[in-house]
């Protein structure tokens, strides 16, 4: 199977950058581990995007185990691309999860 590529939606990019910034203010190690865990999760998603939970319409989810985040994404099979729509913190309002 050919690995998919991914693209961060601008709001997911904002989620990611603000989360890394938050962790950097507390600990370089925590920020580095967060970035590494997100990178591993994205590689996992791209290896087989439909292996994860399909919770709502065309959105799939993958929880980050060591951090309180879920990656929300859509799959464009024709283009072989995964669109990351959110890196969703679990303390946010659930209604904003699928934007």
DABEL-V991243 format. One record per residue. N is the residue number from 0. RES is the residue in one letter. SS is DSSP state (H for helix, E for strand, - for the rest). PSI is psi as a letter, one per 20 degrees, with the letter a starting at -180 (999 if undefined). Layout:
n: <N;N>
res: <RES;RES>
ss: <SS;SS>
psi: <PSI;PSI>
This chain:
n: <0;1;2;3;4;5;6;7;8;9;10;11;12;13;14;15;16;17;18;19;20;21;22;23;24;25;26;27;28;29;30;31;32;33;34;35;36;37;38;39;40;41;42;43;44;45;46;47;48;49;50;51;52;53;54;55;56;57;58;59;60;61;62;63;64;65;66;67;68;69;70;71;72;73;74;75;76;77;78;79;80;81;82;83;84;85;86;87;88;89;90;91;92;93;94;95;96;97;98>
res: <X;X;X;X;X;X;X;X;X;X;X;X;X;X;X;X;X;X;X;X;X;X;X;X;X;X;X;X;X;X;X;X;X;X;X;X;X;X;X;X;X;X;X;X;X;X;X;X;X;X;X;X;X;X;X;X;X;X;X;X;X;X;X;X;X;X;X;X;X;X;X;X;X;X;X;X;X;X;X;X;X;X;X;X;X;X;X;X;X;X;X;X;X;X;X;X;X;X;X>
ss: <-;-;-;-;E;E;E;E;-;H;H;H;H;H;H;H;H;H;H;H;H;H;H;H;H;H;-;H;H;H;H;H;H;H;H;H;H;H;H;H;H;H;H;H;H;H;H;-;H;H;H;-;E;E;E;E;-;-;E;E;E;E;E;E;-;-;-;-;E;E;E;E;E;E;E;E;-;-;-;-;E;E;E;E;E;E;E;E;E;-;-;-;-;H;H;H;-;-;->
psi: <p;p;q;q;r;q;p;p;q;h;h;h;g;g;g;g;g;h;g;g;g;g;h;h;h;h;p;h;g;g;g;g;h;g;g;g;h;g;g;g;g;h;g;g;g;h;h;n;h;j;i;r;p;n;h;p;c;j;p;q;q;p;q;o;h;i;q;l;q;p;p;p;r;q;p;n;g;h;i;l;q;p;o;o;h;q;n;p;p;i;i;r;p;h;h;j;g;n;999>
